[in-house]
Amino acid sequence: MAGEQVFLAVVTVAELRYGALVAGWGDQCRRRLEQSIAATTVVPVSDSDAAAGFERLAGRFPRTIPDTEERRGKNRTNTD
């Protein structure tokens, strides 16, 4: 999307970071994610109910953060 301005809602940024955390992304992948986010325009959410909606949704469908053994499982591909 070279030359195009990309906009992300602040809630989308939270979802991206949450997904990376739950998926057990390594430092290199998380740095690339943050670089990608920094290259966008993050749009604030003016409705506090919308921002709280993600928290409620994440709370209804909790996912455990994989421990080190699960993240290094034999069937996983390298995410870095």
HTML snippet that shows the backbone in 3Dmol.js (N, CA, C, O; Angstrom):
<script src="https://3Dmol.org/build/3Dmol-min.js"></script>
<div id="view" style="width:600px;height:400px;position:relative"></div>
<script>
const pdb = `
ATOM      1  N   MET A   1       0.820  -1.176   0.000  1.00  0.00           N
ATOM      2  CA  MET A   1       0.000   0.000   0.000  1.00  0.00           C
ATOM      3  C   MET A   1       0.871   1.251   0.000  1.00  0.00           C
ATOM      4  O   MET A   1       0.550   2.252   0.640  1.00  0.00           O
ATOM      5  N   ALA A   2       1.962   1.174  -0.719  1.00  0.00           N
ATOM      6  CA  ALA A   2       2.881   2.300  -0.789  1.00  0.00           C
ATOM      7  C   ALA A   2       2.160   3.541  -1.287  1.00  0.00           C
ATOM      8  O   ALA A   2       1.387   3.490  -2.243  1.00  0.00           O
ATOM      9  N   GLY A   3       2.425   4.646  -0.627  1.00  0.00           N
ATOM     10  CA  GLY A   3       1.821   5.902  -1.018  1.00  0.00           C
ATOM     11  C   GLY A   3       0.423   6.125  -0.474  1.00  0.00           C
ATOM     12  O   GLY A   3      -0.146   7.200  -0.661  1.00  0.00           O
ATOM     13  N   GLU A   4      -0.134   5.148   0.184  1.00  0.00           N
ATOM     14  CA  GLU A   4      -1.483   5.262   0.750  1.00  0.00           C
ATOM     15  C   GLU A   4      -1.377   5.529   2.246  1.00  0.00           C
ATOM     16  O   GLU A   4      -0.500   4.988   2.920  1.00  0.00           O
ATOM     17  N   GLN A   5      -2.260   6.354   2.752  1.00  0.00           N
ATOM     18  CA  GLN A   5      -2.313   6.589   4.186  1.00  0.00           C
ATOM     19  C   GLN A   5      -3.222   5.529   4.800  1.00  0.00           C
ATOM     20  O   GLN A   5      -4.340   5.308   4.335  1.00  0.00           O
ATOM     21  N   VAL A   6      -2.731   4.881   5.842  1.00  0.00           N
ATOM     22  CA  VAL A   6      -3.480   3.816   6.499  1.00  0.00           C
ATOM     23  C   VAL A   6      -3.942   4.323   7.865  1.00  0.00           C
ATOM     24  O   VAL A   6      -3.172   4.923   8.615  1.00  0.00           O
ATOM     25  N   PHE A   7      -5.206   4.071   8.168  1.00  0.00           N
ATOM     26  CA  PHE A   7      -5.788   4.463   9.449  1.00  0.00           C
ATOM     27  C   PHE A   7      -6.166   3.209  10.226  1.00  0.00           C
ATOM     28  O   PHE A   7      -6.701   2.256   9.659  1.00  0.00           O
ATOM     29  N   LEU A   8      -5.887   3.214  11.514  1.00  0.00           N
ATOM     30  CA  LEU A   8      -6.301   2.131  12.405  1.00  0.00           C
ATOM     31  C   LEU A   8      -7.024   2.737  13.601  1.00  0.00           C
ATOM     32  O   LEU A   8      -6.574   3.730  14.173  1.00  0.00           O
ATOM     33  N   ALA A   9      -8.135   2.138  13.969  1.00  0.00           N
ATOM     34  CA  ALA A   9      -8.811   2.555  15.199  1.00  0.00           C
ATOM     35  C   ALA A   9      -7.974   2.091  16.384  1.00  0.00           C
ATOM     36  O   ALA A   9      -7.341   1.036  16.334  1.00  0.00           O
ATOM     37  N   VAL A  10      -7.975   2.872  17.431  1.00  0.00           N
ATOM     38  CA  VAL A  10      -7.188   2.531  18.610  1.00  0.00           C
ATOM     39  C   VAL A  10      -7.602   1.148  19.152  1.00  0.00           C
ATOM     40  O   VAL A  10      -6.771   0.427  19.704  1.00  0.00           O
ATOM     41  N   VAL A  11      -8.863   0.788  18.997  1.00  0.00           N
ATOM     42  CA  VAL A  11      -9.329  -0.530  19.444  1.00  0.00           C
ATOM     43  C   VAL A  11      -8.687  -1.628  18.590  1.00  0.00           C
ATOM     44  O   VAL A  11      -8.349  -2.693  19.106  1.00  0.00           O
ATOM     45  N   THR A  12      -8.519  -1.378  17.299  1.00  0.00           N
ATOM     46  CA  THR A  12      -7.858  -2.345  16.420  1.00  0.00           C
ATOM     47  C   THR A  12      -6.409  -2.541  16.841  1.00  0.00           C
ATOM     48  O   THR A  12      -5.903  -3.663  16.830  1.00  0.00           O
ATOM     49  N   VAL A  13      -5.746  -1.466  17.208  1.00  0.00           N
ATOM     50  CA  VAL A  13      -4.366  -1.568  17.687  1.00  0.00           C
ATOM     51  C   VAL A  13      -4.314  -2.443  18.943  1.00  0.00           C
ATOM     52  O   VAL A  13      -3.424  -3.281  19.085  1.00  0.00           O
ATOM     53  N   ALA A  14      -5.267  -2.243  19.845  1.00  0.00           N
ATOM     54  CA  ALA A  14      -5.326  -3.076  21.054  1.00  0.00           C
ATOM     55  C   ALA A  14      -5.534  -4.540  20.689  1.00  0.00           C
ATOM     56  O   ALA A  14      -4.917  -5.421  21.289  1.00  0.00           O
ATOM     57  N   GLU A  15      -6.393  -4.809  19.714  1.00  0.00           N
ATOM     58  CA  GLU A  15      -6.648  -6.185  19.281  1.00  0.00           C
ATOM     59  C   GLU A  15      -5.406  -6.809  18.671  1.00  0.00           C
ATOM     60  O   GLU A  15      -5.109  -7.977  18.921  1.00  0.00           O
ATOM     61  N   LEU A  16      -4.682  -6.045  17.878  1.00  0.00           N
ATOM     62  CA  LEU A  16      -3.446  -6.553  17.267  1.00  0.00           C
ATOM     63  C   LEU A  16      -2.423  -6.920  18.339  1.00  0.00           C
ATOM     64  O   LEU A  16      -1.808  -7.984  18.284  1.00  0.00           O
ATOM     65  N   ARG A  17      -2.249  -6.035  19.305  1.00  0.00           N
ATOM     66  CA  ARG A  17      -1.283  -6.297  20.384  1.00  0.00           C
ATOM     67  C   ARG A  17      -1.725  -7.485  21.239  1.00  0.00           C
ATOM     68  O   ARG A  17      -0.902  -8.316  21.623  1.00  0.00           O
ATOM     69  N   TYR A  18      -3.006  -7.563  21.531  1.00  0.00           N
ATOM     70  CA  TYR A  18      -3.543  -8.680  22.308  1.00  0.00           C
ATOM     71  C   TYR A  18      -3.313  -9.993  21.557  1.00  0.00           C
ATOM     72  O   TYR A  18      -2.863 -10.975  22.147  1.00  0.00           O
ATOM     73  N   GLY A  19      -3.618 -10.011  20.271  1.00  0.00           N
ATOM     74  CA  GLY A  19      -3.419 -11.219  19.470  1.00  0.00           C
ATOM     75  C   GLY A  19      -1.970 -11.659  19.447  1.00  0.00           C
ATOM     76  O   GLY A  19      -1.683 -12.853  19.540  1.00  0.00           O
ATOM     77  N   ALA A  20      -1.052 -10.708  19.324  1.00  0.00           N
ATOM     78  CA  ALA A  20       0.375 -11.034  19.325  1.00  0.00           C
ATOM     79  C   ALA A  20       0.796 -11.613  20.668  1.00  0.00           C
ATOM     80  O   ALA A  20       1.589 -12.553  20.723  1.00  0.00           O
ATOM     81  N   LEU A  21       0.268 -11.058  21.739  1.00  0.00           N
ATOM     82  CA  LEU A  21       0.594 -11.546  23.083  1.00  0.00           C
ATOM     83  C   LEU A  21       0.083 -12.968  23.281  1.00  0.00           C
ATOM     84  O   LEU A  21       0.817 -13.841  23.745  1.00  0.00           O
ATOM     85  N   VAL A  22      -1.173 -13.194  22.929  1.00  0.00           N
ATOM     86  CA  VAL A  22      -1.778 -14.515  23.111  1.00  0.00           C
ATOM     87  C   VAL A  22      -1.100 -15.560  22.225  1.00  0.00           C
ATOM     88  O   VAL A  22      -0.947 -16.717  22.617  1.00  0.00           O
ATOM     89  N   ALA A  23      -0.699 -15.138  21.029  1.00  0.00           N
ATOM     90  CA  ALA A  23      -0.045 -16.065  20.106  1.00  0.00           C
ATOM     91  C   ALA A  23       1.403 -16.344  20.489  1.00  0.00           C
ATOM     92  O   ALA A  23       2.046 -17.220  19.910  1.00  0.00           O
ATOM     93  N   GLY A  24       1.911 -15.606  21.456  1.00  0.00           N
ATOM     94  CA  GLY A  24       3.275 -15.851  21.906  1.00  0.00           C
ATOM     95  C   GLY A  24       4.328 -15.372  20.917  1.00  0.00           C
ATOM     96  O   GLY A  24       5.398 -15.969  20.800  1.00  0.00           O
ATOM     97  N   TRP A  25       4.015 -14.280  20.201  1.00  0.00           N
ATOM     98  CA  TRP A  25       4.980 -13.751  19.246  1.00  0.00           C
ATOM     99  C   TRP A  25       6.281 -13.399  19.943  1.00  0.00           C
ATOM    100  O   TRP A  25       6.281 -12.950  21.089  1.00  0.00           O
ATOM    101  N   GLY A  26       7.366 -13.602  19.260  1.00  0.00           N
ATOM    102  CA  GLY A  26       8.685 -13.253  19.781  1.00  0.00           C
ATOM    103  C   GLY A  26       8.934 -11.760  19.689  1.00  0.00           C
ATOM    104  O   GLY A  26       8.144 -11.016  19.109  1.00  0.00           O
ATOM    105  N   ASP A  27      10.054 -11.330  20.276  1.00  0.00           N
ATOM    106  CA  ASP A  27      10.392  -9.904  20.303  1.00  0.00           C
ATOM    107  C   ASP A  27      10.494  -9.300  18.915  1.00  0.00           C
ATOM    108  O   ASP A  27      10.022  -8.185  18.689  1.00  0.00           O
ATOM    109  N   GLN A  28      11.100 -10.013  17.988  1.00  0.00           N
ATOM    110  CA  GLN A  28      11.290  -9.476  16.638  1.00  0.00           C
ATOM    111  C   GLN A  28       9.942  -9.225  15.952  1.00  0.00           C
ATOM    112  O   GLN A  28       9.748  -8.178  15.333  1.00  0.00           O
ATOM    113  N   CYS A  29       9.025 -10.165  16.057  1.00  0.00           N
ATOM    114  CA  CYS A  29       7.701  -9.984  15.443  1.00  0.00           C
ATOM    115  C   CYS A  29       6.936  -8.851  16.099  1.00  0.00           C
ATOM    116  O   CYS A  29       6.271  -8.070  15.418  1.00  0.00           O
ATOM    117  N   ARG A  30       7.027  -8.757  17.420  1.00  0.00           N
ATOM    118  CA  ARG A  30       6.324  -7.669  18.103  1.00  0.00           C
ATOM    119  C   ARG A  30       6.913  -6.314  17.730  1.00  0.00           C
ATOM    120  O   ARG A  30       6.178  -5.334  17.610  1.00  0.00           O
ATOM    121  N   ARG A  31       8.235  -6.246  17.544  1.00  0.00           N
ATOM    122  CA  ARG A  31       8.861  -4.996  17.102  1.00  0.00           C
ATOM    123  C   ARG A  31       8.364  -4.617  15.702  1.00  0.00           C
ATOM    124  O   ARG A  31       8.079  -3.449  15.436  1.00  0.00           O
ATOM    125  N   ARG A  32       8.263  -5.605  14.813  1.00  0.00           N
ATOM    126  CA  ARG A  32       7.758  -5.321  13.465  1.00  0.00           C
ATOM    127  C   ARG A  32       6.308  -4.860  13.516  1.00  0.00           C
ATOM    128  O   ARG A  32       5.912  -3.965  12.769  1.00  0.00           O
ATOM    129  N   LEU A  33       5.515  -5.468  14.396  1.00  0.00           N
ATOM    130  CA  LEU A  33       4.133  -5.033  14.560  1.00  0.00           C
ATOM    131  C   LEU A  33       4.098  -3.576  15.006  1.00  0.00           C
ATOM    132  O   LEU A  33       3.349  -2.773  14.450  1.00  0.00           O
ATOM    133  N   GLU A  34       4.903  -3.235  16.004  1.00  0.00           N
ATOM    134  CA  GLU A  34       4.925  -1.858  16.504  1.00  0.00           C
ATOM    135  C   GLU A  34       5.403  -0.887  15.431  1.00  0.00           C
ATOM    136  O   GLU A  34       4.904   0.236  15.354  1.00  0.00           O
ATOM    137  N   GLN A  35       6.359  -1.296  14.603  1.00  0.00           N
ATOM    138  CA  GLN A  35       6.816  -0.447  13.502  1.00  0.00           C
ATOM    139  C   GLN A  35       5.685  -0.233  12.493  1.00  0.00           C
ATOM    140  O   GLN A  35       5.499   0.870  11.977  1.00  0.00           O
ATOM    141  N   SER A  36       4.947  -1.286  12.225  1.00  0.00           N
ATOM    142  CA  SER A  36       3.823  -1.179  11.291  1.00  0.00           C
ATOM    143  C   SER A  36       2.747  -0.255  11.844  1.00  0.00           C
ATOM    144  O   SER A  36       2.184   0.560  11.114  1.00  0.00           O
ATOM    145  N   ILE A  37       2.464  -0.384  13.132  1.00  0.00           N
ATOM    146  CA  ILE A  37       1.472   0.489  13.766  1.00  0.00           C
ATOM    147  C   ILE A  37       1.948   1.943  13.716  1.00  0.00           C
ATOM    148  O   ILE A  37       1.162   2.849  13.439  1.00  0.00           O
ATOM    149  N   ALA A  38       3.237   2.161  13.986  1.00  0.00           N
ATOM    150  CA  ALA A  38       3.788   3.517  13.986  1.00  0.00           C
ATOM    151  C   ALA A  38       3.705   4.168  12.605  1.00  0.00           C
ATOM    152  O   ALA A  38       3.689   5.395  12.501  1.00  0.00           O
ATOM    153  N   ALA A  39       3.654   3.364  11.552  1.00  0.00           N
ATOM    154  CA  ALA A  39       3.575   3.892  10.190  1.00  0.00           C
ATOM    155  C   ALA A  39       2.149   4.273   9.795  1.00  0.00           C
ATOM    156  O   ALA A  39       1.923   4.748   8.682  1.00  0.00           O
ATOM    157  N   THR A  40       1.198   4.070  10.687  1.00  0.00           N
ATOM    158  CA  THR A  40      -0.203   4.376  10.404  1.00  0.00           C
ATOM    159  C   THR A  40      -0.640   5.603  11.191  1.00  0.00           C
ATOM    160  O   THR A  40       0.101   6.131  12.020  1.00  0.00           O
ATOM    161  N   THR A  41      -1.839   6.033  10.917  1.00  0.00           N
ATOM    162  CA  THR A  41      -2.486   7.058  11.730  1.00  0.00           C
ATOM    163  C   THR A  41      -3.481   6.334  12.621  1.00  0.00           C
ATOM    164  O   THR A  41      -4.437   5.728  12.138  1.00  0.00           O
ATOM    165  N   VAL A  42      -3.246   6.403  13.924  1.00  0.00           N
ATOM    166  CA  VAL A  42      -4.142   5.736  14.871  1.00  0.00           C
ATOM    167  C   VAL A  42      -5.251   6.719  15.232  1.00  0.00           C
ATOM    168  O   VAL A  42      -5.002   7.823  15.717  1.00  0.00           O
ATOM    169  N   VAL A  43      -6.481   6.281  14.981  1.00  0.00           N
ATOM    170  CA  VAL A  43      -7.646   7.129  15.204  1.00  0.00           C
ATOM    171  C   VAL A  43      -8.226   6.828  16.583  1.00  0.00           C
ATOM    172  O   VAL A  43      -8.571   5.682  16.868  1.00  0.00           O
ATOM    173  N   PRO A  44      -8.336   7.836  17.435  1.00  0.00           N
ATOM    174  CA  PRO A  44      -8.911   7.596  18.754  1.00  0.00           C
ATOM    175  C   PRO A  44     -10.402   7.271  18.652  1.00  0.00           C
ATOM    176  O   PRO A  44     -11.085   7.680  17.713  1.00  0.00           O
ATOM    177  N   VAL A  45     -10.869   6.547  19.615  1.00  0.00           N
ATOM    178  CA  VAL A  45     -12.299   6.224  19.681  1.00  0.00           C
ATOM    179  C   VAL A  45     -12.916   7.224  20.642  1.00  0.00           C
ATOM    180  O   VAL A  45     -12.511   7.314  21.801  1.00  0.00           O
ATOM    181  N   SER A  46     -13.893   7.972  20.159  1.00  0.00           N
ATOM    182  CA  SER A  46     -14.489   9.006  21.001  1.00  0.00           C
ATOM    183  C   SER A  46     -15.562   8.461  21.932  1.00  0.00           C
ATOM    184  O   SER A  46     -15.943   9.118  22.900  1.00  0.00           O
ATOM    185  N   ASP A  47     -16.045   7.268  21.640  1.00  0.00           N
ATOM    186  CA  ASP A  47     -17.098   6.663  22.450  1.00  0.00           C
ATOM    187  C   ASP A  47     -16.456   5.678  23.422  1.00  0.00           C
ATOM    188  O   ASP A  47     -15.959   4.629  23.012  1.00  0.00           O
ATOM    189  N   SER A  48     -16.467   6.012  24.694  1.00  0.00           N
ATOM    190  CA  SER A  48     -15.815   5.138  25.672  1.00  0.00           C
ATOM    191  C   SER A  48     -16.468   3.761  25.731  1.00  0.00           C
ATOM    192  O   SER A  48     -15.818   2.785  26.108  1.00  0.00           O
ATOM    193  N   ASP A  49     -17.742   3.671  25.364  1.00  0.00           N
ATOM    194  CA  ASP A  49     -18.398   2.365  25.342  1.00  0.00           C
ATOM    195  C   ASP A  49     -17.778   1.459  24.290  1.00  0.00           C
ATOM    196  O   ASP A  49     -17.661   0.253  24.505  1.00  0.00           O
ATOM    197  N   ALA A  50     -17.379   2.023  23.159  1.00  0.00           N
ATOM    198  CA  ALA A  50     -16.747   1.225  22.107  1.00  0.00           C
ATOM    199  C   ALA A  50     -15.407   0.688  22.583  1.00  0.00           C
ATOM    200  O   ALA A  50     -15.077  -0.472  22.334  1.00  0.00           O
ATOM    201  N   ALA A  51     -14.637   1.520  23.263  1.00  0.00           N
ATOM    202  CA  ALA A  51     -13.344   1.072  23.782  1.00  0.00           C
ATOM    203  C   ALA A  51     -13.532  -0.013  24.839  1.00  0.00           C
ATOM    204  O   ALA A  51     -12.760  -0.971  24.889  1.00  0.00           O
ATOM    205  N   ALA A  52     -14.533   0.130  25.669  1.00  0.00           N
ATOM    206  CA  ALA A  52     -14.795  -0.863  26.714  1.00  0.00           C
ATOM    207  C   ALA A  52     -15.334  -2.156  26.110  1.00  0.00           C
ATOM    208  O   ALA A  52     -15.223  -3.220  26.719  1.00  0.00           O
ATOM    209  N   GLY A  53     -15.918  -2.069  24.910  1.00  0.00           N
ATOM    210  CA  GLY A  53     -16.462  -3.258  24.261  1.00  0.00           C
ATOM    211  C   GLY A  53     -15.413  -4.326  24.029  1.00  0.00           C
ATOM    212  O   GLY A  53     -15.681  -5.514  24.211  1.00  0.00           O
ATOM    213  N   PHE A  54     -14.222  -3.912  23.630  1.00  0.00           N
ATOM    214  CA  PHE A  54     -13.151  -4.889  23.416  1.00  0.00           C
ATOM    215  C   PHE A  54     -12.788  -5.580  24.723  1.00  0.00           C
ATOM    216  O   PHE A  54     -12.568  -6.790  24.749  1.00  0.00           O
ATOM    217  N   GLU A  55     -12.727  -4.828  25.784  1.00  0.00           N
ATOM    218  CA  GLU A  55     -12.396  -5.413  27.086  1.00  0.00           C
ATOM    219  C   GLU A  55     -13.435  -6.457  27.486  1.00  0.00           C
ATOM    220  O   GLU A  55     -13.093  -7.537  27.969  1.00  0.00           O
ATOM    221  N   ARG A  56     -14.702  -6.122  27.278  1.00  0.00           N
ATOM    222  CA  ARG A  56     -15.765  -7.073  27.615  1.00  0.00           C
ATOM    223  C   ARG A  56     -15.687  -8.304  26.730  1.00  0.00           C
ATOM    224  O   ARG A  56     -15.853  -9.427  27.208  1.00  0.00           O
ATOM    225  N   LEU A  57     -15.437  -8.101  25.446  1.00  0.00           N
ATOM    226  CA  LEU A  57     -15.340  -9.219  24.518  1.00  0.00           C
ATOM    227  C   LEU A  57     -14.157 -10.117  24.879  1.00  0.00           C
ATOM    228  O   LEU A  57     -14.295 -11.340  24.918  1.00  0.00           O
ATOM    229  N   ALA A  58     -13.025  -9.528  25.135  1.00  0.00           N
ATOM    230  CA  ALA A  58     -11.841 -10.313  25.503  1.00  0.00           C
ATOM    231  C   ALA A  58     -12.081 -11.067  26.806  1.00  0.00           C
ATOM    232  O   ALA A  58     -11.615 -12.195  26.973  1.00  0.00           O
ATOM    233  N   GLY A  59     -12.806 -10.444  27.723  1.00  0.00           N
ATOM    234  CA  GLY A  59     -13.114 -11.102  28.990  1.00  0.00           C
ATOM    235  C   GLY A  59     -14.071 -12.271  28.842  1.00  0.00           C
ATOM    236  O   GLY A  59     -13.998 -13.232  29.608  1.00  0.00           O
ATOM    237  N   ARG A  60     -14.971 -12.200  27.861  1.00  0.00           N
ATOM    238  CA  ARG A  60     -15.934 -13.290  27.643  1.00  0.00           C
ATOM    239  C   ARG A  60     -15.280 -14.498  26.984  1.00  0.00           C
ATOM    240  O   ARG A  60     -15.729 -15.630  27.161  1.00  0.00           O
ATOM    241  N   PHE A  61     -14.233 -14.255  26.234  1.00  0.00           N
ATOM    242  CA  PHE A  61     -13.571 -15.331  25.514  1.00  0.00           C
ATOM    243  C   PHE A  61     -12.088 -15.348  25.875  1.00  0.00           C
ATOM    244  O   PHE A  61     -11.231 -15.125  25.020  1.00  0.00           O
ATOM    245  N   PRO A  62     -11.792 -15.612  27.142  1.00  0.00           N
ATOM    246  CA  PRO A  62     -10.390 -15.556  27.562  1.00  0.00           C
ATOM    247  C   PRO A  62      -9.567 -16.648  26.896  1.00  0.00           C
ATOM    248  O   PRO A  62     -10.028 -17.772  26.699  1.00  0.00           O
ATOM    249  N   ARG A  63      -8.370 -16.293  26.566  1.00  0.00           N
ATOM    250  CA  ARG A  63      -7.407 -17.250  26.033  1.00  0.00           C
ATOM    251  C   ARG A  63      -6.198 -17.174  26.934  1.00  0.00           C
ATOM    252  O   ARG A  63      -5.757 -16.088  27.312  1.00  0.00           O
ATOM    253  N   THR A  64      -5.679 -18.296  27.267  1.00  0.00           N
ATOM    254  CA  THR A  64      -4.498 -18.274  28.106  1.00  0.00           C
ATOM    255  C   THR A  64      -3.286 -17.958  27.249  1.00  0.00           C
ATOM    256  O   THR A  64      -3.211 -18.345  26.082  1.00  0.00           O
ATOM    257  N   ILE A  65      -2.359 -17.263  27.834  1.00  0.00           N
ATOM    258  CA  ILE A  65      -1.105 -16.979  27.151  1.00  0.00           C
ATOM    259  C   ILE A  65      -0.264 -18.240  27.235  1.00  0.00           C
ATOM    260  O   ILE A  65      -0.008 -18.731  28.334  1.00  0.00           O
ATOM    261  N   PRO A  66       0.174 -18.780  26.098  1.00  0.00           N
ATOM    262  CA  PRO A  66       0.909 -20.041  26.124  1.00  0.00           C
ATOM    263  C   PRO A  66       2.185 -19.912  26.940  1.00  0.00           C
ATOM    264  O   PRO A  66       2.879 -18.896  26.890  1.00  0.00           O
ATOM    265  N   ASP A  67       2.474 -20.957  27.687  1.00  0.00           N
ATOM    266  CA  ASP A  67       3.722 -20.935  28.432  1.00  0.00           C
ATOM    267  C   ASP A  67       4.871 -21.221  27.465  1.00  0.00           C
ATOM    268  O   ASP A  67       4.656 -21.522  26.291  1.00  0.00           O
ATOM    269  N   THR A  68       6.077 -21.120  27.979  1.00  0.00           N
ATOM    270  CA  THR A  68       7.259 -21.268  27.139  1.00  0.00           C
ATOM    271  C   THR A  68       7.287 -22.609  26.417  1.00  0.00           C
ATOM    272  O   THR A  68       7.670 -22.667  25.249  1.00  0.00           O
ATOM    273  N   GLU A  69       6.892 -23.684  27.084  1.00  0.00           N
ATOM    274  CA  GLU A  69       6.915 -25.006  26.459  1.00  0.00           C
ATOM    275  C   GLU A  69       5.956 -25.076  25.274  1.00  0.00           C
ATOM    276  O   GLU A  69       6.311 -25.617  24.227  1.00  0.00           O
ATOM    277  N   GLU A  70       4.755 -24.540  25.425  1.00  0.00           N
ATOM    278  CA  GLU A  70       3.784 -24.559  24.330  1.00  0.00           C
ATOM    279  C   GLU A  70       4.269 -23.727  23.155  1.00  0.00           C
ATOM    280  O   GLU A  70       4.118 -24.127  22.000  1.00  0.00           O
ATOM    281  N   ARG A  71       4.858 -22.561  23.448  1.00  0.00           N
ATOM    282  CA  ARG A  71       5.330 -21.684  22.378  1.00  0.00           C
ATOM    283  C   ARG A  71       6.456 -22.327  21.598  1.00  0.00           C
ATOM    284  O   ARG A  71       6.657 -22.008  20.426  1.00  0.00           O
ATOM    285  N   ARG A  72       7.193 -23.226  22.227  1.00  0.00           N
ATOM    286  CA  ARG A  72       8.326 -23.864  21.558  1.00  0.00           C
ATOM    287  C   ARG A  72       8.005 -25.285  21.120  1.00  0.00           C
ATOM    288  O   ARG A  72       8.905 -26.092  20.888  1.00  0.00           O
ATOM    289  N   GLY A  73       6.703 -25.588  21.008  1.00  0.00           N
ATOM    290  CA  GLY A  73       6.276 -26.925  20.609  1.00  0.00           C
ATOM    291  C   GLY A  73       6.793 -27.345  19.253  1.00  0.00           C
ATOM    292  O   GLY A  73       7.112 -26.505  18.411  1.00  0.00           O
ATOM    293  N   LYS A  74       6.874 -28.619  19.046  1.00  0.00           N
ATOM    294  CA  LYS A  74       7.429 -29.171  17.818  1.00  0.00           C
ATOM    295  C   LYS A  74       6.611 -28.795  16.578  1.00  0.00           C
ATOM    296  O   LYS A  74       7.172 -28.650  15.492  1.00  0.00           O
ATOM    297  N   ASN A  75       5.307 -28.639  16.729  1.00  0.00           N
ATOM    298  CA  ASN A  75       4.457 -28.378  15.566  1.00  0.00           C
ATOM    299  C   ASN A  75       4.307 -26.909  15.232  1.00  0.00           C
ATOM    300  O   ASN A  75       3.616 -26.569  14.272  1.00  0.00           O
ATOM    301  N   ARG A  76       4.926 -26.041  15.986  1.00  0.00           N
ATOM    302  CA  ARG A  76       4.828 -24.605  15.728  1.00  0.00           C
ATOM    303  C   ARG A  76       5.854 -24.168  14.702  1.00  0.00           C
ATOM    304  O   ARG A  76       6.980 -24.665  14.679  1.00  0.00           O
ATOM    305  N   THR A  77       5.462 -23.247  13.868  1.00  0.00           N
ATOM    306  CA  THR A  77       6.425 -22.645  12.966  1.00  0.00           C
ATOM    307  C   THR A  77       7.052 -21.450  13.650  1.00  0.00           C
ATOM    308  O   THR A  77       6.470 -20.880  14.573  1.00  0.00           O
ATOM    309  N   ASN A  78       8.209 -21.078  13.212  1.00  0.00           N
ATOM    310  CA  ASN A  78       8.907 -19.948  13.805  1.00  0.00           C
ATOM    311  C   ASN A  78       8.177 -18.662  13.439  1.00  0.00           C
ATOM    312  O   ASN A  78       7.978 -18.377  12.258  1.00  0.00           O
ATOM    313  N   THR A  79       7.776 -17.881  14.446  1.00  0.00           N
ATOM    314  CA  THR A  79       7.060 -16.624  14.192  1.00  0.00           C
ATOM    315  C   THR A  79       8.013 -15.445  14.128  1.00  0.00           C
ATOM    316  O   THR A  79       7.585 -14.318  13.880  1.00  0.00           O
ATOM    317  N   ASP A  80       9.288 -15.684  14.348  1.00  0.00           N
ATOM    318  CA  ASP A  80      10.279 -14.598  14.218  1.00  0.00           C
ATOM    319  C   ASP A  80      10.952 -14.789  12.923  1.00  0.00           C
ATOM    320  O   ASP A  80      11.835 -14.010  12.564  1.00  0.00           O
TER     321      ASP A  80
END
`;
const viewer = $3Dmol.createViewer("view");
viewer.addModel(pdb, "pdb");
viewer.setStyle({}, {cartoon: {color: "spectrum"}});
viewer.zoomTo();
viewer.render();
</script>
